[in-house]
C-alpha cells in the first residue's frame, strides 16, 4: 500500500502542470472573462442606452438563473449518457451564436429571451464540465483544481468591469463586448476539442422511464448521503445569503455609511479579494480534515461577516465584513464541490452536479426576490444580523446531521 508521503500533493501551481486540466482551465478562464464583458455590456445597455429600471436589470438576471434551476437537473441525466466533450463543444458554438444576437436587440424583453435560451444551453455545459474535471484530474488534485477554478472566476469578476468600461468608451458602444464574448466561446470550443476525454458510461436503454429512474436515483443518492446533503444545503444557504445581500449593499452604503459610488466599488470588490485569498489557503487547511467540517467553518465565517456588517456602521468594518464573507465562501464552495466529485459514482456525476447547480440557482432567485421584502420589514442592518443568526443555526443543524447519521453506502450506479 502506498504511503501518504508518496501520494502527490497538488497545489494551485502544480495542478496547472497537469496538461489536460491546464487546457480546460485556460478555456474556461478566457470564456468566463468574455461572459463578464458581455454581462457588463448588457447592464450598461439597459441602464444608459435604454434608460431601463432596476426591475428590468433584475428581470434579466432571473431570466438567466431560472433555466439553470429548472432545466439543470434534467440536463444532468442526459449528460450522464452523452459524450461530455461533444456537449461542451456544441454548447460553446451555440452560445457563441446566441451572444451575437445581443448586437441586434432593441428592448429588454429580447435580452431576457436570449439570456433564457443561453442559460438553457449552459445547463448542459456545466455538468459536462464537472464530469470532465472528474475524469481528467486525479482524485488528490480535485481540491486544488476546484480552488483554481473559483479563484479564476473572481479574478475575472474583479478585472472585467474596468476592461469592459474601457472597451465601451473606446469603441463607443456595448457591441464590442458581445463580439469578444462570442469569440471567447469559439476559443473555448477549440481548446476543448484538443482534450481526450475517456469516460466509461453505462450502456442502458434511453427511454423516458429509464431516464426518469436515473433522475430519481441521482437525487436519492444525494439526499441519503448525509455529508453530501449537508454540503448541498450549505451551498444553497450561502448563495441565498449572498444574493440577498447583493441588491442591499449599495443601499446600505448610501443610507447607513453616507458614502458614494467610489466606496461602493471598493467595498463590493472586497468580497472577491476575500475569496481569492481564501482559495489560496483552502488547499492547505483542508488537508487532513473532513471536508464537511471545513464547510461548517465556512458557514460560521460567513455568519461572522454578516454580523459585522449589521452591528457596525463605518467604512473599515464594512470592507472587513465583505472580505470575511468572501474568504469564508471559499471554505464552503471549494470543499463542497470537491466532496461532491469524490463521493459521487462516476456514472452519476452529471446529474448530481446539475442538482448542485440547480439548488444554488434556486437559492439565488429566492434571495433576489426576498431581499427587498425582508429589508422593508426588518430594516437592512437587522436583516444582516438575522442572516448571521440563520447561518449559525444552519451550521449547528449541519453539525448534528453529520454526527448523528451514518454514511449511506454508495449505490450501484444506474
C-alpha positions in Angstrom: 0.0 0.0 0.0 1.4 3.4 -0.9 2.1 5.7 2.0 0.6 9.1 2.3 4.1 10.5 1.7 4.2 9.1 -1.8 0.8 10.5 -2.7 1.2 13.6 -4.8 0.0 16.7 -3.0 -1.3 19.2 -5.6 -1.2 22.9 -5.0 -2.6 25.7 -7.2 0.7 25.9 -9.0 1.3 22.2 -9.5 -2.2 21.4 -10.7 -1.5 23.7 -13.7 1.3 21.4 -14.7 -1.3 18.8 -15.4 -1.7 19.4 -19.1 -5.4 18.3 -19.7 -6.6 20.4 -16.7 -4.5 23.4 -17.8 -6.1 23.3 -21.2 -9.6 23.1 -19.7 -8.9 25.8 -17.2 -7.5 28.2 -19.8 -10.6 27.6 -22.0 -12.9 28.5 -19.1 -10.8 31.4 -17.9 -11.0 33.1 -21.3 -14.7 32.2 -21.7 -15.6 33.5 -18.2 -13.8 36.7 -18.9 -15.9 37.1 -22.1 -19.1 36.3 -20.2 -18.4 39.1 -17.7 -17.6 41.6 -20.5 -21.0 40.7 -22.1 -22.8 40.9 -18.8 -21.3 44.4 -18.1 -22.2 45.4 -21.6 -25.8 44.3 -21.2 -26.2 46.1 -17.9 -24.7 49.2 -19.5 -27.0 48.8 -22.5 -30.1 48.6 -20.2 -29.0 51.4 -17.9 -27.5 54.1 -20.1 -28.7 53.3 -23.6 -32.3 52.0 -23.0 -32.7 54.0 -19.7 -34.1 50.9 -18.0 -35.0 50.4 -14.4 -33.6 48.3 -11.6 -36.6 45.9 -12.0 -35.5 45.3 -15.7 -31.9 44.6 -14.7 -33.3 42.1 -12.1 -35.6 40.5 -14.7 -32.6 39.8 -17.0 -30.8 38.2 -14.0 -33.7 36.0 -13.2 -34.2 35.1 -16.9 -30.7 33.7 -16.8 -30.7 32.0 -13.5 -34.2 30.4 -13.7 -33.4 27.9 -16.5 -30.3 26.8 -14.6 -32.5 25.9 -11.7 -35.3 24.2 -13.7 -33.5 22.7 -16.6 -30.3 21.8 -14.8 -31.4 18.6 -13.0 -32.9 17.2 -16.2 -29.9 18.2 -18.3 -27.6 16.3 -15.9 -29.4 13.0 -16.6 -28.7 13.3 -20.3 -25.1 14.4 -19.7 -24.5 11.1 -17.9 -25.5 9.3 -21.1 -23.8 11.6 -23.7 -20.2 12.4 -24.6 -19.2 15.3 -22.4 -16.7 16.6 -25.0 -19.4 16.8 -27.7 -21.8 18.5 -25.2 -19.2 21.2 -24.2 -18.1 22.0 -27.8 -21.7 22.1 -29.1 -22.8 24.3 -26.1 -19.9 26.7 -26.8 -20.7 27.0 -30.5 -24.4 27.6 -29.9 -23.7 30.2 -27.2 -21.3 32.0 -29.5 -24.2 32.5 -31.9 -26.7 33.5 -29.2 -24.4 36.2 -27.8 -24.1 37.7 -31.3 -27.9 38.2 -31.3 -27.4 40.8 -28.5 -25.9 43.1 -31.1 -29.4 43.4 -32.7 -31.6 43.7 -29.6 -33.9 46.7 -29.2 -35.6 46.1 -25.9 -35.2 44.3 -22.5 -37.7 41.6 -23.4 -35.5 40.4 -26.3 -32.5 40.4 -23.9 -34.5 38.3 -21.4 -35.4 35.7 -24.2 -31.7 35.5 -25.3 -30.5 35.1 -21.8 -33.1 32.4 -21.0 -32.0 30.3 -24.1 -28.4 31.0 -23.3 -28.9 29.7 -19.8 -30.7 26.6 -21.0 -27.7 25.7 -23.2 -25.4 26.4 -20.2 -27.4 23.9 -18.2 -25.9 21.2 -20.3 -22.4 22.6 -20.3 -21.9 23.0 -16.5 -22.5 19.3 -15.6 -20.4 18.2 -18.6 -17.6 20.3 -17.4 -17.9 18.8 -13.9 -17.7 15.3 -15.5 -14.7 16.3 -17.4 -12.8 17.7 -14.4 -13.6 14.4 -12.5 -12.3 12.4 -15.5 -9.2 14.4 -16.2 -7.9 15.3 -12.8 -6.5 12.7 -10.3 -8.7 12.4 -7.1 -5.9 14.0 -5.0 -5.9 17.0 -7.3 -9.6 17.8 -7.3 -9.3 20.2 -4.3 -6.6 22.3 -6.0 -8.5 22.2 -9.3 -11.7 23.5 -7.8 -9.9 26.2 -5.9 -8.1 27.4 -9.0 -11.4 27.5 -11.0 -13.1 29.5 -8.2 -10.1 31.9 -8.0 -10.1 32.5 -11.7 -13.8 33.3 -11.6 -13.3 36.0 -9.0 -10.1 37.4 -10.5 -12.1 37.9 -13.7 -15.0 39.3 -11.8 -12.8 42.0 -10.3 -10.9 42.9 -13.5 -13.7 42.6 -16.2 -15.8 45.7 -15.2 -12.9 48.1 -15.8 -11.9 46.3 -19.0 -15.5 46.4 -20.3 -15.9 50.0 -19.4 -12.7 51.0 -21.3 -13.8 48.9 -24.3 -17.2 50.6 -24.4 -15.7 54.0 -24.2 -13.0 53.3 -26.8 -15.3 51.6 -29.3 -18.3 53.8 -28.5 -20.8 51.1 -27.6 -21.5 47.8 -26.0 -21.3 45.7 -29.2 -17.6 45.2 -28.8 -18.3 43.2 -25.6 -20.7 40.9 -27.4 -18.3 40.3 -30.3 -15.5 39.4 -27.9 -17.7 37.1 -25.8 -18.7 35.2 -28.9 -15.0 34.9 -29.8 -14.2 33.5 -26.4 -16.8 30.8 -26.8 -15.2 29.8 -30.1 -11.8 29.8 -28.3 -13.1 27.6 -25.6 -14.6 25.1 -28.1 -11.2 24.9 -29.9 -9.3 24.2 -26.7 -11.8 21.6 -25.5 -11.5 19.9 -28.9 -7.8 19.2 -28.1 -8.8 17.1 -25.0 -9.0 13.3 -24.9 -11.9 12.6 -22.6 -12.3 8.9 -22.0 -15.3 8.3 -19.7 -16.9 4.9 -19.4 -20.6 5.1 -19.5 -23.2 2.5 -18.6 -24.9 1.1 -21.7 -28.5 1.5 -20.6 -31.7 2.0 -22.6 -32.7 5.7 -23.1 -36.4 5.5 -22.7 -38.4 8.1 -20.7 -38.9 5.6 -18.0 -35.2 4.8 -17.7 -34.2 8.4 -17.7 -36.7 9.2 -15.0 -35.3 6.3 -12.9 -31.8 7.8 -13.4 -33.0 11.2 -12.3 -34.6 9.7 -9.2 -31.5 7.6 -8.5 -29.2 10.7 -8.6 -31.4 12.6 -6.2 -31.9 9.6 -3.9 -28.1 9.3 -3.7 -27.7 12.9 -2.7 -30.3 13.0 0.0 -29.4 9.7 1.6 -25.8 10.7 1.8 -25.6 12.8 5.0 -22.4 14.7 4.1 -23.4 15.5 0.6 -26.9 16.5 1.7 -25.4 18.9 4.2 -22.8 20.5 1.8 -25.5 20.9 -0.8 -27.7 22.6 1.8 -24.8 24.7 3.0 -24.0 25.9 -0.6 -27.7 26.8 -1.1 -27.8 28.8 2.1 -24.5 30.6 1.4 -25.7 31.7 -2.1 -29.1 32.7 -0.7 -27.4 35.0 1.8 -25.0 36.4 -0.8 -27.8 37.0 -3.4 -29.9 38.6 -0.7 -27.1 41.0 0.2 -26.2 41.9 -3.4 -29.1 44.4 -4.1 -28.9 45.8 -0.5 -25.3 46.6 -0.1 -25.5 49.7 -2.3 -28.4 51.0 -0.3 -26.6 50.2 3.0 -23.5 52.1 1.8 -25.6 55.1 0.6 -28.0 55.4 3.6 -26.1 53.9 6.6 -22.5 54.8 5.7 -23.4 58.0 3.8 -20.8 57.0 1.1 -20.9 57.2 -2.7 -20.0 55.3 -5.8 -16.3 55.1 -5.1 -16.7 53.4 -1.7 -19.4 51.2 -3.1 -17.0 49.9 -5.7 -14.2 49.4 -3.2 -16.3 47.7 -0.5 -18.1 45.5 -3.0 -14.8 44.3 -4.5 -13.6 43.1 -1.1 -15.8 40.0 -1.4 -13.8 39.0 -4.5 -10.5 39.8 -2.8 -11.5 37.7 0.2 -12.5 34.7 -2.0 -9.2 34.9 -3.8 -7.3 34.9 -0.5 -9.5 32.0 0.8 -8.7 29.9 -2.3 -5.0 30.4 -1.7 -5.3 28.9 1.8 -8.1 26.3 1.5 -6.0 23.7 -0.2 -3.5 23.8 2.7 -6.0 24.0 5.5 -8.4 21.3 4.2 -5.7 18.5 4.1 -6.2 16.1 6.9 -9.7 17.5 7.8 -13.1 16.2 6.9 -14.4 18.5 4.1 -17.9 18.8 5.7 -16.3 20.2 8.8 -14.5 22.8 6.8 -17.8 23.7 5.2 -19.2 24.2 8.7 -16.4 26.6 9.5 -17.1 28.4 6.2 -20.7 28.9 7.2 -19.8 30.3 10.6 -17.3 32.6 9.0 -19.9 33.8 6.6 -22.2 34.5 9.6 -19.5 36.5 11.3 -19.1 38.6 8.2 -22.8 39.3 8.1 -22.9 40.1 11.8 -20.1 42.6 11.5 -21.9 44.3 8.6 -25.1 44.7 10.6 -23.6 45.6 14.0 -21.1 48.2 13.0 -21.6 51.3 10.8 -18.4 52.5 9.3 -16.4 52.0 6.1 -13.5 50.0 7.5 -15.7 47.4 9.2 -17.9 47.2 6.1 -14.9 46.4 4.0 -13.7 43.9 6.6 -17.1 42.3 6.6 -17.2 41.8 2.8 -13.6 40.4 2.8 -14.6 38.0 5.6 -17.6 36.8 3.7 -15.6 36.3 0.5 -12.9 34.5 2.5 -15.5 32.2 4.2 -17.3 31.4 1.0 -14.1 29.8 -0.4 -14.3 27.4 2.5 -17.8 26.4 1.6 -17.6 26.4 -2.2 -14.3 24.6 -2.8 -14.6 21.7 -0.3 -18.3 21.2 -1.2 -17.6 20.8 -4.9 -14.6 18.5 -4.2 -16.6 16.3 -1.8 -19.4 16.0 -4.4 -16.9 15.0 -7.1 -15.1 12.5 -4.9 -18.1 10.8 -3.3 -20.3 10.6 -6.4 -20.1 7.4 -8.5 -18.6 8.3 -11.9 -21.8 7.4 -13.8 -23.8 9.9 -11.6 -21.5 12.9 -11.7 -23.6 14.7 -14.4 -27.0 14.5 -12.6 -25.5 15.1 -9.1 -23.5 18.2 -10.2 -26.5 19.6 -12.1 -28.7 19.2 -9.0 -26.0 21.0 -7.1 -26.2 23.8 -9.6 -30.0 23.9 -9.6 -30.1 24.3 -5.8 -27.7 27.2 -6.0 -29.7 28.8 -8.7 -33.0 28.5 -6.8 -31.3 30.0 -3.8 -30.1 32.9 -5.8 -33.6 33.5 -7.2 -35.2 33.4 -3.8 -32.5 35.7 -2.4 -33.1 38.3 -5.1 -36.9 38.1 -4.7 -37.0 38.2 -0.9 -34.2 40.6 -0.1 -36.3 43.7 -0.8 -39.3 42.4 1.1 -37.3 41.3 4.1 -35.3 44.6 4.2 -38.6 46.6 4.3 -40.0 44.5 7.1 -36.8 44.2 9.2 -34.6 47.0 8.1 -31.3 46.4 6.2 -29.0 46.2 9.2 -31.3 44.0 11.3 -31.6 41.7 8.2 -27.8 41.3 8.1 -27.8 40.4 11.8 -30.7 38.0 11.3 -28.8 36.4 8.4 -25.9 35.8 10.7 -28.1 34.0 13.2 -29.7 32.0 10.4 -26.2 30.9 9.2 -25.2 29.9 12.8 -28.4 27.9 13.1 -27.8 26.0 9.8 -24.2 25.3 10.9 -25.5 23.8 14.1 -28.1 21.7 12.3 -25.4 20.6 9.8 -23.1 19.5 12.7 -25.9 17.4 14.2 -26.8 16.0 10.7 -23.2 14.9 10.1 -22.6 13.5 13.6 -25.9 11.6 14.0 -26.4 10.0 10.6 -24.1 7.2 9.2 -23.0 7.5 5.7 -25.1 5.6 3.2 -23.2 3.1 1.1 -22.5 4.1 -2.5 -25.2 2.5 -4.6 -24.7 0.8 -7.8 -24.9 3.5 -10.5 -27.7 3.2 -12.9 
